[in-house]
Amino acid sequence: AQKITQTQPGMFVQEKEAVTLDCTYDTSDQSYGLFWYKQPSSGEMIFLIYQGSYDEQNATEGRYSLNFQKARKSANLVISASQLGDSAMYFCAMRGFYNQGGKLIFGQGTELSVKP
Amino acid sequence: EAGVAQSPRYKIIEKRQSVAFWCNPISGHATLYWYQQILGQGPKLLIQFQNNGVVDDSQLPKDRFSAERLKGVDSTLKIQPAKLEDSAVYLCASSLYGGESDTQYFGPGTRLTVL
């Protein structure tokens, strides 16, 4: 079965420090994409970063980087230099085509709180 | 570039009533998605449109939920009759072509409360 697991319901980090949000996945697709979204209390899902299963390098977007370990089926999000505005829910999601029909499947989310 | 628009932002109804949500995707995006997000969970896909055709509605409770995409642009999601368990945030998203690496962009959502 296709599944995304986020084992950290809540995380705290001190402002300006780095934090890693965990994500593991299970899929029988050979080709798939991994996404991270941020959902502030306002409710909108904001796209952060994408990693393709055949990409050899880890994706980076500004302060966000994705630590992709294909053999371990993990796609952890690293946020460097945390800011107060980073406090939000973070969702890991996966999209495969052959067995998922292109459906984006989300994990349960991790609530990040940044302390001043 | 304007983002995905949704209305209303909030809706409170009694059970057994009907309700409709509207979504306008990003201009030029061929693929449109409706998700249901129950409190404390990640979003779950209800239906996916490619232009004005349905690609995936396998998780849409078709006895009470319906959706259409008018002329391949705007879309409406309807619930009739609503149940208590339909209380959730309904998110609309759009993407360029629905491909594997295609990023989905989400609207602000409609928060539905069924009493």
Chai-1 contact restraints between the chains, C-beta under 6 A:
chainA,res_idxA,chainB,res_idxB,connection_type,confidence,min_distance_angstrom,max_distance_angstrom,comment,restraint_id
A,G33,B,E100,contact,1.0,0.0,6.0,A-B,restraint_1
A,G33,B,S101,contact,1.0,0.0,6.0,A-B,restraint_2
A,G43,B,V89,contact,1.0,0.0,6.0,A-B,restraint_3
A,G43,B,P108,contact,1.0,0.0,6.0,A-B,restraint_4
A,G43,B,G109,contact,1.0,0.0,6.0,A-B,restraint_5
A,E44,B,F106,contact,1.0,0.0,6.0,A-B,restraint_6
A,E44,B,P108,contact,1.0,0.0,6.0,A-B,restraint_7
A,M45,B,F106,contact,1.0,0.0,6.0,A-B,restraint_8
A,F47,B,T103,contact,1.0,0.0,6.0,A-B,restraint_9
A,G52,B,S101,contact,1.0,0.0,6.0,A-B,restraint_10
A,F91,B,G42,contact,1.0,0.0,6.0,A-B,restraint_11
A,F97,B,E100,contact,1.0,0.0,6.0,A-B,restraint_12
A,G101,B,D56,contact,1.0,0.0,6.0,A-B,restraint_13
A,K103,B,L45,contact,1.0,0.0,6.0,A-B,restraint_14
A,F106,B,G42,contact,1.0,0.0,6.0,A-B,restraint_15
A,F106,B,P43,contact,1.0,0.0,6.0,A-B,restraint_16
A,G107,B,G42,contact,1.0,0.0,6.0,A-B,restraint_17
A,Q108,B,G42,contact,1.0,0.0,6.0,A-B,restraint_18
A,G109,B,G42,contact,1.0,0.0,6.0,A-B,restraint_19
